[in-house]
Amino acid sequence: MRHGWEGVVLKLLRGKDFTFTVTGAEQVTERYRRVHFTDGGLLAATGVHPTMWVRLWFDNAGKPHQRAYTLVDPDPGAGTFSLEFALHDGCASDWSGKAQPGDTIEATVQGTGFEVPDPLPERMLVIGDPASLPAINSLLAVAPKVPATIWFETTHATDRDLPFRIEDHHDLRTVPRPELVEGVQAELPKLIDDPAAAYVWIACDTVTTRTLTAYVQKDLAVPKDRVKALGYWRP
Ligand SMILES: Cc1cc2nc3c(=O)[nH]c(=O)nc-3n(C[C@H](O)[C@H](O)[C@H](O)COP(=O)(O)OP(=O)(O)OC[C@H]3O[C@@H](n4cnc5c(N)ncnc54)[C@H](O)[C@@H]3O)c2cc1C
C-alpha cells in the first residue's frame, strides 16, 4: 500500500517499515481485543523498550489511515508480539475485530522512546484508560517493586475486567468517564509530598491529557521532567 505524504514525512524522519502478520486473536472482553503477530523483523532491527509503540497503516476506503498501538509481550527471540485494541467506532478498531491468521499490516517505527525515571519515585502516579492499558502494564513492569496508584477511566462496565497486570502494591482506582479529571484532582494532591520527587504519567484522550498535565505542572508544581504525558486519542 502507498502511504501518501504522511508516510514520506515519517520516512524522512528515519521511520522504518515492517510488515506484521496476524497469527491469532482473542476477544478479551466485548470491548477489548488482543491480536497476535509475527514481527516481520521489527524487534531484531529496533530492539524493545518499555511502552514501545508502532504506527500501523490501516486502509480506510483506499486512503491510508495511520494509528499508534503499543507492543504487548514483545519477544525478540521468537519475533512475535501482541497488540491490544480498545474497541469503539473506528477503522483501526474495526480492523482488529476482523483480523484473521495470515492477514498482514504495514507499520512504521518512529517517535517511540522511554526514559526510566531517575531517581525512581517512591510511588508512580499513573492516569490512563483502555487505550493506554498496554502502556500502563509495560510502565508498571519497569519498576516492579515501586508502589503505584493508577486512576483508570472506564466507559463500559467490562472496562473493570480488562487485563490489568497489577500486584498488591498497585492501587487501581477506576473512575467513570467523564469524572476522571475531577476524581484525580480530588485525590492526587494527597499523594504528592515533594513535587520535585513525584513522577506522574498521563495517557488519556487529548483533552483530558492536556487538562491534567496543566493541572499537575501548574497547580501541583511537579517539574516538567517528572511528568510524562501523551494524548492517545482525539475525542
Ligand atoms: C503512543 C500511542 C499508543 C497507543 N496505543 C494503543 C493501544 O495499545 N491500544 C489501543 O486501543 N489504542 C492505542 N492508542 C490509541 C489509538 O491509536 C486511538 O484510539 C486511535 O484513534 C484508534 O483509531 P481508529 O481508527 O480505531 O479510530 P479513529 O478513526 O481515530 O476515531 C474514530 C472515532 O472513535 C473515537 N475514538 C478513537 N479512539 C478511541 C478510544 N480509545 N476510546 C473511545 N473512542 C475512541 C474518536 O473520537 C472518533 O469519534 C495509542 C495511541 C498512541 C498515541
The ligand as an ORCA input file, in Angstrom:
! r2SCAN-3c Opt
* xyz 0 1
  C       1.536      6.284     21.565
  C       0.143      5.687     21.426
  C      -0.076      4.355     21.726
  C      -1.367      3.821     21.630
  N      -1.574      2.512     21.965
  C      -2.823      1.983     21.891
  C      -3.055      0.608     22.234
  O      -2.139     -0.157     22.523
  N      -4.343      0.161     22.197
  C      -5.391      0.979     21.821
  O      -6.543      0.521     21.814
  N      -5.177      2.265     21.480
  C      -3.928      2.771     21.489
  N      -3.718      4.073     21.135
  C      -4.880      4.873     20.736
  C      -5.304      4.643     19.272
  O      -4.231      4.980     18.401
  C      -6.519      5.566     19.010
  O      -7.603      5.175     19.816
  C      -6.955      5.619     17.548
  O      -7.693      6.793     17.377
  C      -7.826      4.458     17.101
  O      -8.049      4.602     15.708
  P      -9.422      4.221     14.982
  O      -9.106      4.205     13.533
  O      -9.994      2.962     15.572
  O     -10.420      5.390     15.336
  P     -10.385      6.892     14.785
  O     -10.668      6.927     13.328
  O      -9.145      7.567     15.238
  O     -11.616      7.533     15.569
  C     -12.975      7.146     15.260
  C     -13.883      7.566     16.410
  O     -13.549      6.799     17.582
  C     -13.231      7.660     18.682
  N     -12.129      7.020     19.385
  C     -10.850      6.854     18.962
  N     -10.128      6.205     19.891
  C     -10.958      5.958     20.926
  C     -10.783      5.304     22.186
  N      -9.606      4.765     22.543
  N     -11.845      5.205     23.004
  C     -13.051      5.727     22.641
  N     -13.284      6.370     21.464
  C     -12.238      6.476     20.616
  C     -12.859      9.005     18.063
  O     -13.164     10.072     18.926
  C     -13.726      9.039     16.811
  O     -15.013      9.514     17.134
  C      -2.441      4.632     21.210
  C      -2.202      5.967     20.869
  C      -0.922      6.496     20.989
  C      -0.694      7.943     20.634
*
